[in-house]
Amino acid sequence: EEEDFSFNGKVSAMAYSPINADYRYVLTENGSFYRSSDNGQHWLLTSGFNGPDAHYFYGSTIHPSPTELGKVIIGGSGYSNPPVYISYNHGETFESMYQGLPNTLVYELTGTPDDQYYFAATEIGPFAYIGENEEWVDISGVSAPDQTYWSVEYIDALNTVRFGTYGRGIWDFIIDENID
């Protein structure tokens, strides 16, 4: 029997757990979060939660943990609410994760394979989340382009976080040289 199902708003971000692909996640343009534990056959809306809205043509972002099943970080517009939230139960509940992060738009999130650090490409620059300090820090220093940062990826072979900017190309943040 087929179910008639639709998300509340347009889908803005999708992801699945790298640990168990049966766990799927969707964030809509208006901050509604959905989770599935059966490879997308059935979806549950996180009740009582209004997450970050999406950018009008770029969307929002979901980063499932590569080490802890159920840990999911989401980001998006943070002008009238926190731009980043974290869940430890597949999105059943969320808590804000914005200490040190100004009101901004988070375009994309990524992290290191050991979940020790997270990185955010934002409207106002590159940020890193230092878990032991439980806060985001601006990592632009004096050499990073003063631009909007649209994308971010972690390159394991280089131990480098690569950011894509709006008008100044890519900018690499090498972890060994910058974080102890």
Secondary structure, DSSP 8 states (H G I E B T S, - for coil): -------SS-EEEEEE-SS-TT-EEEEETTS-EEEESSTTSS-EE-TT------BTTTB-EEEE-SSSTT-EEEE-B-SSS-SEEEESSTTSS-EE--TT--S-BEEEEEE-TTSSEEEEEETTEEEEEETTTTEEEE--TTTS-SS-EEEEEEEGGGTEEEEEESSS-EEEEEHHHH--
